[in-house]
Amino acid sequence: MIASTQVPKNFQDLLRPELKGKLAVTTESSSARVIGSMLKYKGDGFVKKLKDQEIRLFKLASLGFLNLLIAGEIAGSPTVFRNQVVVMKEKDAPIDWVPLDVAMANAGGSAIIANAPHPHAALLLTDFVIGAEGQKLMEQFRYGVAWKEYPFKREYPERGMTTAQYQDAEEKWSQLLRSTTHR
């Protein structure tokens, strides 16, 4: 749906006139985090220009949104995760992933509930998941791993923020996302 010569390769390319009305994002936090990265790298003025692109906003989970892309209902999105596209390409889906200036990444995390019935088992599982063996297993399921170098720059827009700062920033990013998209 987007000619190979028109595929955006950076944030600035998202403003190309030929992409007007062809892009979409979701209401999920990953879209707000992309807006946060755009603010960091391109500034507020750039994000406001996105409104002219008539980017559609969908209230869908990432897999449902990805299925709309594969079905051709949406031409492209700057908010799709690489691992999901890799899995679908392996199933011969007509989709591809191209990193922009930075690629949104989730740092992931692990937590153990307070008063866990088997706290030592929970610690062992956590140790496994974040250790080398668990990370190799995650990679088999096409998830990115922290220790591996990729041919694109990963971005964690919440890096360096406290939880309260991140909550405030994500709310700001979500509001900006809604004000620059079409429902």
Phi, psi and omega in degrees: 000341174238123180302146183303330179284346182255358181296125179298135179244356177203172182302317183301324180298337179296342181270002179300134182304326182290349178265357182303126179078001183259346185257158180209160176220173178249172176276002180291161183298335179298324178292319178296322179294326175296318177300319177301319178292320178298319177300316182296316187268331185239341177093168183297321181300320178298312183299320179295328178294336180300333180303323180293344181277355179053050178287128182276147180247125180244139175263081182220151171288161188303319181291319177297320178295316178299321178296325175295322176297313181297323181284351179087011177285335179230138182278324182191168180202140175275010187238021181263136181280141182303315185299324180293320179292318179302315180298315182290325176297324178296340177262017178066026176288144181279073184213154176215163181235130178233125179288146175266210180306317176221154178252127180298132179229147174259127179291336183075181180180171178215142180219155176238131182292149176297141179058038178303141182297331179226072187299327180289322176295320178298319177296319179296319178297315179300315178301319178296311185299318182271354178276178184301316181295315179295321179293324175296321177296316178299320180295326176299332178266015174074017174277145176288155179236149188296325186277351183268140175275136179242158182278030177210160181273125177273145181234134175238090187298340180273358183305131177085357181265150169283169178301317180296318179296319180295318178300317178296315181296316181296324177296316177298314181296320179295318178297318178295321177301311181296326182282346180253003182242168178248136180267000000 
